[in-house]
């Protein structure tokens, strides 16, 4: 018996990896939106898959993912609190609908017509998250660890009736997610708060006459079925939130798993930004193709440069208002706005309006 015990101990010393069992970690990952929405689908296809790939190389840990996408655990108005309170371990936090809790995160939403380049915008926001203490604390104070950033492709107008000029928007009810309703100020349109998960029904039931939305969200949500007139305004892109993990869940993870998730988060952010840029234009062609047989068929038109310029210049100083409100609440909002705009310019972007230099 003593000899057998000695052999077993020798085998553990000689083959330690064979003797160590791979540890399985159970984590819930959830979202308010379905996997058909590109940035949500990429949580599974890129963030989760890349985490699994990295951990498989190490061989020490394996994650058993409990998936609850598409609003199984919570809706769009509870993305932050659900991760904060541990309803899910990991989830997409939709910052558009968290104006009060995530004020600095709204900076791009109050500076429209500044960039149509999602990879650049995400790079700027990532740099700010890393180097700006106020911005980082804005997320971490809610028991969150940010793993990956999300943005949008370009915003345009989708309506039940054709828009032949900017003046046609006057009096229309246009659905928009949270703070993006401010982009309609000066057009005469009335903003109706909502999200991709509610837009279809809102248009169908007459709550709104159309939406201010993005092609990569409209396509899978099939909004073109009820709002077949697409007016290309090219308002630009916006920072929309983050894939985040509950800090208590994070603290309980082995360092090897944490490192894998950090790397997977960077991979997700980069891939997501490129996907937004590359797939945006193709989405319009796909909507025209899918909507060719409906009545009326999907029609795409360009807003004239004259009307687009009138829209930009007709907006009140929404960035200045946002910054003043932030400063009144003790936030370095003006400094943050300037850092955001300078970050875009430093990467070759040319904002149509210099929001940080408005008087």
N, C-alpha and C positions, 0 to 999 in steps of 0.2 A: 504493500500500500504506500509506504514511504517512497519507494522507488517511482511509482506511478505519479505521485504528487510532484516529485522532483522533475519528471519529464514534462508534466503539464506546465510547471513554472518556467522551465527552460524554453518551452514552445512560445510562451507569452513574451519572454525576453527576445527570442529569436525572430518571432513574427508578431510584433505588437499590433500592426494594422489588422491582422486577421482576427486578433482576439478582441478588438474594440468594435462594438456594434455601432452602426450608423444611427445617430439620434434623429428622431422624427419630431418636428416642431409643427404644431397646429396653429394656423393663422387664418382669420377671416378677412376676405377682401371684398369690398362692396362699392356700389355706386348708385346714384339716383337715376342715371341714364342707362339705356341698354348698350350691349356690346356692338350693336350696329353703328353707333356713333363712333367715328374713327378714334378719337383720343381715349375713349373708354375701352374699345376693343384692343387698343395697343397696350393697355395695362396688362391684359392677359397674354397677348402675342409677343410683347417686348419686355415689359418690366418683370412679370412673373417668369416668363420663359428664360430670360437672361439670368435672373437670380438662380433659377434651377440649374442652368448650365454651369455657372461659376461654382455653385456648391457641389455639383457632381464631380467636378475636377478635384476638389478637396477630399471628397468621400466621407467626410465626418458628419455632415448634417443633410437632412432632407426636409423640405417643407410640404406639409399636407395642407393644401389650400382649400378652404371652405368658401365657395363663391356665392355671392349674393348680389349680382349685378341687376340693373334694370328696376331699381326701386323696391326690391324685395324686403329690405330692412328700413328704408327711409326715403323720403321724397327730396326734391331739389332744394326745398327751403330748410333742410336740416342736415346738409352735408358736413358743415363744420362741427356742429354739436355732436353728431353721431360718431365722428372720429375722436373728438375731445373726450367724450364720456365712455368710450370703449364699446359702443354698440357694434362697431366693427374695429378690427385692428388697423386695417389699411383701407383708405378710401379716397375718391376724388373729391376735393373740396372746391366747390363752385364759388369763386370769390365775387362774381358779379352780384350774387344775391346776399352778400355779407358786407354791405356798405358800412354799417355801424361798427362791426368788429374788425374789419380789415380795410381801414380807410386808405392807407398808402398803396395798397394793392390795386386801387382804382385809378392810379395815375394815368395809364394808357387810355382808360375809358373817358377821361376828361381832356384828352389831347388827340381827337380824331384827325384823320387826313395827315398823319405824321409818318406812317410807314405801312407798306404792304408786304413786308418781308418777315414772316414769322420766325425763321431761325435767328435773325438779327435781334428781333424783339426779345426772344427768350434768352438770348445770350446777355443782353443788357439787364434783364430782370434777374438772371442768375448771378450776375456780377454784383448787383445791388443787394441781393439777399445775402451774399457772402460778406460784403464790405460795409453795409449800412446797418448799424446796430438797431436803429428804430424799426426798420423794415423786418429784420430778422426776429426781433422781439414781438412784433405784431402777430407772427405765427406761433412762436414758441410759448407765448403766454397762455395759449389755449391748449396746452398739453400736447402739442403737435411737433413732429419732426418731419420737415419737408424732404421728400425723396426725389421728386421730379416735377417739372413745371409744365403747365399747359397754356396754350394760346389758341387763337382762332385763325381761320383763313379770312379773306376779305369780306366785308359787309356790303350788302346791296338791299334793294327793296323788292319784295314779292307781294303782289296784290291781286285782288279779284278782278279789278278793272285796269285797263291800260293807263300808264302814266306818260303823258305826252310832253309835259313840262313840269317844272318844279311847283308851279302854282296849283297843279292838280292834287297835290298832297294836302292842300289847305282844307281843313275840316275832316280829313280822314282819320280813322282810328287805326293806329299801327302798333301791333304788338312788338315789344322789345324786352330783352332780358335785363331787369334791374336798372343799373345806372346808364345803360346804353340808350335809354329813352331820352336822355339829355341831348343826344345827337339830333333829335327832331325839333329842338327848340329853334324858333325862327322860321320854320317851314309852314307853320299853321296846322300841322298834324298833331293829333292827340295821342300821346304814348300810353299804351296799355301794358302793364307789367305781366311778364310771363316767361316761359322757358320752352325749349324744344319739345318737351313732354306735354305741353299744354296748347301750343300754337295751332295745331291742326283743328282741334275742337273749337278753339276760340274763333277761328275764321269760319268754320263750318256753321257755327251757331250765331254768327253775327256780332260776337263780342268785339271783333276787330275786322277791319277791311283788308288786312294784309300784315306782313311782318317786315321788320328790319332784321335780317339774319344773314347767315353765312352758308355758302353753297354746300360745304361738306356736312352741315347739319341738316339743311333742307332736303338734300337728296335722300338719305336713309329714312328721314321722318316723313317723306313723301308729301311735303307741304305744297309742292308744285301741282298736286291734284286739286287743291282748293284755292291756290293762289298762283295761277298759271302765267301771269304777266310779270316777267323778271326785268327789272330796270337796273342796269349796271351803273352804280354811282361811284364805286371804288372808294368807299369811305376809309378803308384801311383795316388793320388787324388790332387785336387787343389781347392783353394778358388776362387769362380767364381763371387761373387757380393753380392747384397743385395736387399731386398724388402725395398723400401724407400718411404717417403712421402715428398711432397713439403713443405718446412718450412713455407711458408705463409699459406698454408692450415692447417698445424699442429697448428700454433699459433691461428687460428680461432676456434679450437675445444675446447669444454668444457673439464675441467680436467678429469672428469669421463670417457669421451671417449678416451682421451689420455692414461689414465691408462689402459683401456681395450685393447688398441692397443699394448701397451708395453708388456703386459702379453701375448697377442695373438702372438706377434712376437717371444717371447721366446718359446712358444708352437710350433710354426711353425718351428723354427730353430732346436729344439730337434727332432721333428717328422721327419723332412726332413733328418737329419743326420742318424737317425736309418733306414729310408727307403733306403737310398743310400747303406748302409752296407748290409742290409738284402736282397734287391732285385737284387743286382749286379750279383751274381752267377746264380740266377734263370733266368736272362735275356738271358744268353747264350743258355741254354736249350730250351727256348722259340724260339729263332731265328733259332736254328737247326730244331725244330719242324715245324715252319712256312715255312722254306726254303727247306724242304725235297723234295718237288715236283718240284722245279725250276731247271733250267739247266744253269750253274752247281749248285748242291745243296750247302747249307751252310755247311762249314767245319771248325771245330775249331782245332787248333794245338797250342802247347806250343813252344815258343822260347827256345832254349837250355840255360841252366844256363851259359854256356861258352859265348854264343852270348850276353846274357843279361848283363853279367859282362863287356864284351867288349864294349857294348853300353854305359854303365854308365861311364866307365873309358875313353872312347873315346870322351866324351863330353868335350868341353873346359870349363874353369871355368866361366860358365855363371852367377853364383850367384855373383862371385867376380866382373865381368864386370858390372852387374846390380848395385851392391853396390857402385862401383867407380863412375858410372854415377850419381847415386842419391846424393852422397856426393858432387860431382861437382856442383850440382844444389841446394846445401844447405840443403839437407835432411839427417836425421840421419839413413841412409840406413844400414850401417854396424851394428849399434846397434840394429836396427829393425830386421835384418836377424838373429843375434845372439839370440834375444829374441824369435823369432819364432822357431828356431831350439831347443833352450833350453826348450821351452814350450812343444814341442813334446817329447823330451827325458824325461822330468819330468813326463810325463804321460805314460811312458813305451814304447814309440816308438824307434826303432833303425834304423835311416837313413842309407841307403847303402853307402852314401857318405856324409861326414861332410862338407857341403858347407860353413859353417861359419868359418871353420878352414883351408881353402885352402890358400896356400901361393901365 
